[in-house]
Amino acid sequence: MTLQQITSRVHVETAHLGSNNSIIVGDDQLILVDSPHRPTDAMQWNKTVSAFGETRFIVNTDHHPDHTIGNFWMGGDVVAHRGTRERLLTDAPTDEYLRDLFARIDPDAVALVDDYSVRVPNVVFSEELDLHVPGASLELTFRPGHTANSLLAWFPQDAVIFTGDIVCEAGLPSFQDSRLANWFDAIDAVAAYDFQYLVPGHGEVADRAVVDHYRALGREVVSQVASAIAAGHTRDQACDEIRFEDNIHVDTDEYVGYPDSLVEMFQRRSIARIYDDLIEDPTLANR
């Protein structure tokens, strides 16, 4: 646990496997942004946040397991875009998948799977939603980018933007649920906020420079795929040949990451997604 206080009301944990997890402290209630991936982290996180007050809301920035599994062990209403609720109702990880994954990333949690059930958002919105607790307000905006149901969370009191995986300081996440036009549009939307602190989906709390760096990382892999298309390479060939550095899902000094087979699947699906979008609209190579 390396909880850091970045403003008078905002605390962020960046050391968990999976998404960053944040606390916005109101006068007597809390708004949380994303929940831990590993169940053992989630149970400890619940104890940590309880020391700050009662959880009123927990916001999921998208439906991916590393943002939502921990909902089960947290208090408060779960808030997300309506597409996140739909994905969790129709396409949540199976018990078999969770057992296999936890056996690697959180062995003590394997025994918890039988009692686990996905906790879907019970407060949803389509375009915009403001969350209020005494002393703190958070503005949510639908912004497809990393997924079709991603959102941005803006805390204007302290000029903090929570981007989920729309921007990651650690590097590029998977593109498998992205559309390339939305991906770049969402980054531009982040840049339009007058923020002082950016809490990314993965990596360290950052300033404005991270937006340009992240956009450049995306442009680099898009350029590689565009070059493969120009050279006449098939989709499968591009998926075989092109890789981008994954600092999101792999082992670190602090935790065990995903198995190589799963990381490889994310890579192939990401390159395939980019390839298909560039075939549909080649001008995206110039974003």
Solvent accessible surface area in square Angstrom, and as a share of the most:
residue,aa,sasa,rsa
1,M,115,0.51
2,T,75,0.43
3,L,53,0.26
4,Q,61,0.27
5,Q,109,0.48
6,I,26,0.13
7,T,21,0.12
8,S,91,0.58
9,R,62,0.23
10,V,0,0.00
11,H,20,0.09
12,V,0,0.00
13,E,0,0.00
14,T,22,0.13
15,A,20,0.15
16,H,18,0.08
17,L,4,0.02
18,G,8,0.08
19,S,1,0.00
20,N,9,0.05
21,N,0,0.00
22,S,1,0.01
23,I,0,0.00
24,I,0,0.00
25,V,27,0.16
26,G,4,0.04
27,D,97,0.50
28,D,91,0.47
29,Q,39,0.17
30,L,1,0.00
31,I,0,0.00
32,L,0,0.00
33,V,6,0.04
34,D,3,0.02
35,S,0,0.00
36,P,0,0.00
37,H,1,0.00
38,R,54,0.20
39,P,0,0.00
40,T,39,0.23
41,D,24,0.12
42,A,0,0.00
43,M,70,0.31
44,Q,86,0.38
45,W,0,0.00
46,N,50,0.26
47,K,141,0.60
48,T,24,0.14
49,V,1,0.00
50,S,66,0.42
51,A,93,0.72
52,F,68,0.28
53,G,28,0.27
54,E,109,0.49
55,T,17,0.10
56,R,83,0.30
57,F,21,0.09
58,I,0,0.00
59,V,0,0.00
60,N,0,0.00
61,T,2,0.01
62,D,1,0.00
63,H,12,0.05
64,H,23,0.10
65,P,33,0.21
66,D,13,0.07
67,H,0,0.00
68,T,4,0.02
69,I,3,0.01
70,G,0,0.00
71,N,0,0.00
72,F,72,0.30
73,W,42,0.15
74,M,11,0.05
75,G,31,0.30
76,G,25,0.24
77,D,37,0.19
78,V,0,0.00
79,V,0,0.00
80,A,0,0.00
81,H,17,0.07
82,R,108,0.39
83,G,13,0.13
84,T,0,0.00
85,R,84,0.31
86,E,95,0.42
87,R,77,0.28
88,L,5,0.02
89,L,103,0.51
90,T,113,0.66
91,D,85,0.44
92,A,32,0.24
93,P,37,0.24
94,T,87,0.50
95,D,67,0.35
96,E,124,0.55
97,Y,74,0.28
98,L,1,0.00
99,R,87,0.32
100,D,96,0.50
101,L,6,0.03
102,F,4,0.02
103,A,60,0.46
104,R,89,0.33
105,I,3,0.01
106,D,4,0.02
107,P,86,0.54
108,D,114,0.59
109,A,0,0.00
110,V,49,0.28
111,A,86,0.66
112,L,54,0.27
113,V,1,0.01
114,D,109,0.56
115,D,116,0.60
116,Y,28,0.11
117,S,67,0.43
118,V,49,0.28
119,R,71,0.26
120,V,31,0.18
121,P,0,0.00
122,N,91,0.47
123,V,43,0.25
124,V,46,0.26
125,F,10,0.04
126,S,48,0.31
127,E,113,0.51
128,E,129,0.58
129,L,48,0.24
130,D,75,0.39
131,L,6,0.03
132,H,116,0.52
133,V,9,0.05
134,P,71,0.45
135,G,31,0.30
136,A,2,0.02
137,S,33,0.21
138,L,0,0.00
139,E,68,0.30
140,L,2,0.01
141,T,31,0.18
142,F,46,0.19
143,R,77,0.28
144,P,30,0.19
145,G,1,0.01
146,H,2,0.01
147,T,2,0.01
148,A,70,0.54
149,N,5,0.03
150,S,3,0.02
151,L,1,0.00
152,L,2,0.01
153,A,0,0.00
154,W,35,0.12
155,F,0,0.00
156,P,55,0.35
157,Q,94,0.42
158,D,29,0.15
159,A,23,0.18
160,V,0,0.00
161,I,0,0.00
162,F,2,0.01
163,T,1,0.00
164,G,4,0.03
165,D,6,0.03
166,I,4,0.02
167,V,0,0.00
168,C,2,0.01
169,E,65,0.29
170,A,29,0.23
171,G,6,0.06
172,L,8,0.04
173,P,4,0.03
174,S,8,0.05
175,F,1,0.00
176,Q,45,0.20
177,D,42,0.22
178,S,2,0.01
179,R,100,0.37
180,L,2,0.01
181,A,40,0.31
182,N,48,0.24
183,W,4,0.01
184,F,3,0.01
185,D,60,0.31
186,A,0,0.00
187,I,1,0.00
188,D,64,0.33
189,A,17,0.13
190,V,0,0.00
191,A,35,0.27
192,A,88,0.69
193,Y,50,0.19
194,D,125,0.65
195,F,11,0.04
196,Q,111,0.50
197,Y,64,0.25
198,L,0,0.00
199,V,5,0.03
200,P,3,0.02
201,G,3,0.03
202,H,10,0.04
203,G,15,0.14
204,E,92,0.41
205,V,32,0.18
206,A,19,0.14
207,D,83,0.43
208,R,102,0.37
209,A,71,0.55
210,V,11,0.06
211,V,5,0.03
212,D,92,0.48
213,H,104,0.47
214,Y,1,0.00
215,R,32,0.12
216,A,52,0.40
217,L,47,0.23
218,G,0,0.00
219,R,116,0.42
220,E,102,0.46
221,V,2,0.01
222,V,2,0.01
223,S,59,0.38
224,Q,69,0.31
225,V,0,0.00
226,A,26,0.20
227,S,68,0.44
228,A,8,0.06
229,I,45,0.23
230,A,92,0.71
231,A,69,0.54
232,G,62,0.59
233,H,59,0.26
234,T,75,0.44
235,R,107,0.39
236,D,92,0.48
237,Q,80,0.36
238,A,0,0.00
239,C,6,0.04
240,D,88,0.46
241,E,93,0.42
242,I,12,0.06
243,R,87,0.32
244,F,23,0.10
245,E,132,0.59
246,D,18,0.09
247,N,61,0.31
248,I,6,0.03
249,H,22,0.10
250,V,51,0.29
251,D,81,0.42
252,T,59,0.34
253,D,156,0.81
254,E,117,0.52
255,Y,42,0.16
256,V,72,0.41
257,G,0,0.00
258,Y,15,0.06
259,P,41,0.26
260,D,120,0.62
261,S,85,0.55
262,L,22,0.11
263,V,20,0.11
264,E,69,0.31
265,M,64,0.28
266,F,21,0.09
267,Q,9,0.04
268,R,80,0.29
269,R,125,0.46
270,S,0,0.00
271,I,0,0.00
272,A,10,0.08
273,R,60,0.22
274,I,1,0.00
275,Y,23,0.09
276,D,46,0.24
277,D,3,0.02
278,L,5,0.03
279,I,98,0.50
280,E,127,0.57
281,D,53,0.28
282,P,93,0.59
283,T,90,0.53
284,L,14,0.07
285,A,40,0.31
286,N,131,0.67
287,R,74,0.27
